Amino acid sequence: MNLKNLVYIFSCFLVLVLNACDTGEHDYTYTLINNAEQHSPIKVVYQVLDEKADTVILTYGDKLKLANRIEVPGKKVWDIETSINLYKIKSIQIFSRDSSHISEELAYRKLWTGPEDINGTGAYQLIIEDSIISLSKQIGYTYVITNTFDDTISVISDITGQARHRDTIVGKQNFVIGNTDIYTFDENLKDSPKYKIQKLKWLTGLTIRHNDKSRTINMSKDTVFFKTEKDTCFLTVSDQIFK
C-alpha cells in the first residue's frame, strides 16, 4: 500500500473519530401563537430571564418569538426544558383586549409543545386559546377578620392596590380590613384548591397580635385559616391562630 493510500485511510479515520466525539450544537426558539379569537387582540406581558418585562399586543393569528437559546450541545434536538418552570422564560401572562380576563402564569413546561425539529432548530410553542384566558375580573372583593376574643386584637394587612392597613378590632365582631379588585376563577371551581389560592393572592401580607402573642400568616401555607366565598374572604382569629 503506497503512502497516498495510507494518508487517505488515516484522514477518513480521523474524520470518523472527530465526528464521534462532536456532540453538535442546536438553537432553540420559544414562540407564542395567538389562537384566542374571542379575546383578541390580546396583551402579552412577559419576562425573559433577568431582562426587563416587555408588553406586546397580538391580533388573532399573530405569532411572537419570545426568546432563543443558542448553540445548546447535543447530537440532535432534545427537550432541554427539564424542569417544571421554563428555564428561559421567567414569566408570561395574557390579558384580554379589555383586561376583563387574564390567564394564569404560563411559564410552565407542561403548557408548551415541542421541541419540534425544524431544520435543526428546536421549536417550542405556546398556543393561546380562549380557554387559557380563564380568570375574570371581580370588582371589590372583601377581606374580613372575625375576632372571637372579648378584648382587642391588632391587625396589619397588605392588600393589592391599597396602602398598608393597621387596624384595631375591639371585642367579638366581623371587621372589614379592606377590599380590592381581583381576578378569580368561575364559581364552578370553588371546591378546587386553586380557587382559594387565587382569592388569597391579593392579600399579600397579614400579621395579627393579641396581648403578648403575634402571628404573621404565611399566605401560601396557612390557607386552612381562611374561608373563601364568592364575594368575601373570612379569617377567624382564635387561640388556634397562635399555636
Rosetta blueprint (number, residue, H / E / L):
1 M L
2 N L
3 L H
4 K H
5 N H
6 L H
7 V H
8 Y H
9 I H
10 F H
11 S H
12 C H
13 F H
14 L H
15 V H
16 L H
17 V H
18 L H
19 N H
20 A H
21 C H
22 D L
23 T L
24 G L
25 E E
26 H E
27 D E
28 Y E
29 T E
30 Y E
31 T E
32 L E
33 I E
34 N E
35 N L
36 A L
37 E L
38 Q L
39 H L
40 S L
41 P L
42 I E
43 K E
44 V E
45 V E
46 Y E
47 Q E
48 V E
49 L L
50 D L
51 E L
52 K L
53 A L
54 D E
55 T E
56 V E
57 I E
58 L E
59 T L
60 Y L
61 G L
62 D L
63 K E
64 L E
65 K E
66 L E
67 A E
68 N E
69 R E
70 I E
71 E E
72 V E
73 P E
74 G L
75 K L
76 K L
77 V L
78 W L
79 D L
80 I L
81 E L
82 T L
83 S L
84 I L
85 N E
86 L L
87 Y L
88 K L
89 I E
90 K E
91 S E
92 I E
93 Q E
94 I E
95 F E
96 S L
97 R L
98 D L
99 S L
100 S L
101 H E
102 I E
103 S L
104 E L
105 E L
106 L L
107 A L
108 Y E
109 R H
110 K H
111 L H
112 W L
113 T E
114 G E
115 P E
116 E E
117 D E
118 I E
119 N L
120 G L
121 T E
122 G E
123 A E
124 Y E
125 Q E
126 L E
127 I E
128 I E
129 E L
130 D H
131 S H
132 I H
133 I L
134 S L
135 L E
136 S E
137 K E
138 Q E
139 I E
140 G E
141 Y E
142 T E
143 Y E
144 V E
145 I E
146 T E
147 N E
148 T L
149 F L
150 D L
151 D L
152 T E
153 I E
154 S E
155 V E
156 I E
157 S E
158 D E
159 I E
160 T L
161 G L
162 Q L
163 A L
164 R L
165 H E
166 R E
167 D E
168 T E
169 I E
170 V E
171 G L
172 K L
173 Q E
174 N E
175 F E
176 V E
177 I E
178 G E
179 N E
180 T E
181 D E
182 I E
183 Y E
184 T E
185 F L
186 D L
187 E H
188 N H
189 L H
190 K L
191 D L
192 S L
193 P H
194 K H
195 Y H
196 K H
197 I H
198 Q H
199 K H
200 L H
201 K L
202 W L
203 L E
204 T E
205 G E
206 L E
207 T E
208 I E
209 R E
210 H E
211 N L
212 D L
213 K E
214 S E
215 R E
216 T E
217 I L
218 N L
219 M L
220 S L
221 K L
222 D L
223 T H
224 V H
225 F H
226 F E
227 K E
228 T E
229 E L
230 K L
231 D L
232 T E
233 C E
234 F E
235 L E
236 T E
237 V E
238 S L
239 D H
240 Q H
241 I H
242 F H
243 K L
